[in-house]
Amino acid sequence: MDGLTTPQERGKGWYLALMAPNIKGPPYAWLDPSRLYCNQQALQDCVEDLIRPFQNDTIDLVAGIDAMGFVLGAAIAHHLRTGFLTLRKEGHLCVATRSTAYSDYTGRQKVLEMRDDVVRAGLRVLVVDQWVETGGTMKAAVTLIEQEGGTVAGIAAICIEDTSGGRQIKEKYKCSTCVPDFLQPQFNNKYLESFKAFGTQCNKPK
């Protein structure tokens, strides 16, 4: 897809073709989902696709994971007319917090923190992140909410990859993604056919 154009026929996930491939090598994620946020219609359709499975569910609060989960999480909270809770990486909250350690998709050890004065027993929380690869970050977020007595009403992300951690999350929680079934194999292989529109600079798996 050339530029940030919007197709006349907008099926589920049409905007995934707007995402740009990694051209900088292994230290970076394999694609840049944030490019689709630059298109107003793409962002709107992405949010609506993610919340559709939860339209008839009780959602008291939306929690977004630092940092890219803040974009979709805040947009979803606004759409659902709920509050929004930021789940931050260690050292960014100046109030009393709960914390838990985890390994992210790169294998690095990190700590996720949540303020301790919001989540309470019975509160139903929709947890949002941009992406779920190994599931380590999402599991840490879930742990923080459940330790405070909250209920994870669901998990929403553009994509949940078919990894061991991704499958565990899907088996345990109600999940929503933007990826149609026919595109999931491409995401699992970390290469989209739509990358061809960006030329030959992207890093295609061997």
matplotlib code that plots the C-alpha trace (Angstrom):
import matplotlib.pyplot as plt

x = [0.0, 1.4, 1.4, -1.3, -4.3, -7.6, -9.2, -12.9, -13.6, -12.5, -12.5, -11.2, -7.5, -7.2, -5.0, -2.4, -0.8, 0.1, 2.6, 6.2, 8.9, 12.1, 15.0, 17.4, 18.2, 17.9, 18.0, 14.6, 11.1, 10.4, 7.8, 6.5, 2.8, 2.6, 2.5, -1.1, -1.9, -1.0, -4.1, -7.3, -9.5, -7.0, -6.8, -10.6, -11.1, -8.3, -9.9, -13.4, -12.1, -10.4, -13.4, -16.0, -15.8, -16.3, -19.3, -21.7, -19.2, -18.8, -15.5, -14.8, -11.3, -8.8, -5.1, -2.4, 1.1, 4.1, 4.6, 2.9, -0.1, -0.9, -1.9, -4.5, -5.4, -6.3, -8.3, -10.2, -10.9, -12.3, -14.5, -15.8, -16.1, -14.0, -11.0, -7.5, -4.7, -1.0, 1.1, 4.6, 8.2, 10.1, 11.0, 8.4, 5.7, 6.1, 3.4, 3.0, 3.1, 2.9, 5.6, 6.5, 9.5, 9.3, 11.3, 10.3, 10.4, 14.2, 14.8, 15.8, 14.8, 12.5, 10.1, 6.5, 4.7, 1.2, -0.1, -1.7, -4.8, -7.0, -7.5, -9.7, -11.6, -14.2, -13.0, -13.1, -10.1, -9.4, -5.6, -4.3, -0.9, 0.3, 1.6, 2.0, 5.0, 6.4, 3.7, 6.1, 5.0, 1.3, 1.6, 3.3, 0.4, -2.1, -0.3, -0.4, -4.1, -5.0, -2.8, -4.9, -8.1, -9.0, -10.5, -9.0, -12.1, -10.0, -6.8, -6.6, -3.6, -3.1, -1.5, -0.9, 1.7, 1.4, 4.1, 4.0, 3.3, 0.8, -1.2, -1.2, -2.8, -5.4, -6.3, -6.8, -8.4, -10.8, -8.7, -9.2, -6.8, -6.9, -5.4, -7.8, -7.1, -5.8, -3.0, -2.0, 0.6, 2.4, 2.5, 3.9, 6.6, 7.4, 7.0, 4.0, 3.3, 2.3, 6.0, 6.6, 5.1, 7.9, 10.6, 13.4, 15.1, 13.1, 14.6, 12.9, 13.4, 15.6]
y = [0.0, 3.3, 6.1, 6.4, 6.0, 4.4, 1.7, 2.1, -1.5, -1.7, -5.3, -6.3, -5.5, -3.6, -1.1, -3.8, -3.2, 0.3, -1.1, -0.5, -3.2, -3.1, -1.8, -1.3, -4.9, -7.3, -4.7, -3.4, -5.0, -6.6, -4.0, -0.6, -0.8, 2.9, 3.9, 2.9, 5.4, 8.2, 7.4, 8.6, 6.0, 3.2, 4.1, 4.4, 1.0, -0.6, 0.5, -0.6, -4.0, -4.5, -3.6, -5.5, -8.7, -6.8, -4.7, -6.6, -7.1, -5.1, -3.1, -0.9, 0.2, 0.0, -0.6, 0.2, -1.2, 1.1, 2.5, 1.8, 0.3, 3.8, 4.8, 2.1, 1.8, 5.5, 5.4, 2.3, 3.8, 7.0, 4.9, 2.8, 5.8, 4.3, 5.4, 4.6, 3.1, 3.3, 0.3, 1.7, 0.4, 0.7, 4.1, 6.3, 6.5, 8.9, 7.3, 4.0, 1.1, -2.7, -4.2, -7.5, -8.7, -10.1, -10.8, -9.0, -10.2, -9.5, -11.6, -8.6, -8.6, -5.7, -4.6, -3.4, -1.1, -0.1, 2.5, 0.7, 2.9, 2.1, -1.7, -3.3, -6.6, -7.1, -4.4, -5.6, -4.5, -4.7, -4.9, -3.4, -3.5, -2.9, -6.4, -9.7, -11.8, -14.0, -12.9, -11.9, -8.3, -9.1, -11.8, -9.3, -6.8, -9.5, -10.5, -6.9, -6.6, -10.0, -9.6, -6.5, -8.5, -7.2, -9.3, -9.4, -8.9, -9.3, -8.7, -6.6, -6.2, -5.6, -9.1, -12.0, -14.2, -17.9, -18.5, -20.6, -17.5, -16.1, -19.4, -19.5, -16.1, -17.0, -20.1, -18.4, -15.0, -13.6, -11.9, -9.6, -8.9, -7.2, -10.0, -12.1, -15.8, -16.0, -13.4, -15.1, -17.4, -14.3, -12.7, -15.8, -15.9, -12.2, -11.2, -9.7, -9.8, -6.2, -5.3, -5.7, -2.3, -0.8, -2.1, -4.5, -2.9, -4.8, -7.7, -10.8, -14.0, -16.6]
z = [0.0, -1.1, 1.5, 4.1, 1.8, 3.0, 0.8, -0.1, 1.1, 4.7, 6.0, 9.4, 9.6, 6.3, 8.1, 9.0, 5.6, 6.7, 9.2, 8.2, 8.2, 10.3, 8.2, 11.1, 12.1, 15.1, 17.9, 16.8, 16.6, 13.3, 12.3, 13.3, 14.1, 15.1, 11.4, 11.2, 14.0, 11.6, 9.6, 11.3, 9.7, 10.4, 14.1, 14.5, 12.8, 14.8, 18.1, 17.0, 15.9, 19.3, 21.4, 19.4, 21.4, 24.6, 23.6, 25.8, 28.7, 31.8, 31.6, 34.6, 33.7, 30.8, 31.6, 29.1, 29.2, 28.9, 26.4, 23.1, 25.0, 26.1, 22.6, 22.0, 25.7, 26.0, 22.8, 23.9, 27.3, 25.6, 23.4, 26.3, 28.5, 31.3, 33.2, 32.1, 34.2, 33.1, 33.9, 33.9, 33.7, 36.9, 38.2, 36.5, 39.1, 42.1, 44.2, 46.2, 43.8, 43.4, 41.2, 39.5, 37.5, 34.0, 30.9, 27.7, 24.1, 23.9, 27.0, 29.1, 32.8, 33.7, 36.3, 35.7, 38.3, 39.0, 41.4, 44.4, 45.0, 41.9, 41.4, 44.0, 44.4, 41.7, 39.4, 35.8, 33.8, 30.1, 29.6, 26.4, 24.7, 21.2, 20.7, 22.5, 21.4, 24.1, 26.6, 29.4, 29.7, 29.4, 32.1, 34.4, 33.8, 34.6, 37.8, 39.1, 38.5, 39.9, 43.0, 43.9, 43.6, 40.2, 37.4, 34.0, 31.8, 28.6, 26.7, 23.6, 21.3, 17.6, 17.4, 19.7, 18.1, 18.2, 20.7, 23.9, 26.0, 23.4, 23.4, 27.2, 27.3, 24.7, 26.6, 29.9, 29.0, 26.5, 23.9, 21.0, 18.1, 14.7, 12.7, 10.5, 10.7, 7.1, 8.0, 11.3, 9.7, 8.2, 11.6, 13.2, 10.5, 11.2, 7.6, 5.9, 2.2, 2.4, 3.1, -0.6, -1.1, 0.9, -1.4, -0.7, 2.3, 4.9, 6.8, 5.6, 7.7, 6.2]

ax = plt.figure().add_subplot(projection="3d")
ax.plot(x, y, z, "-o")
ax.set_aspect("equal")
plt.show()
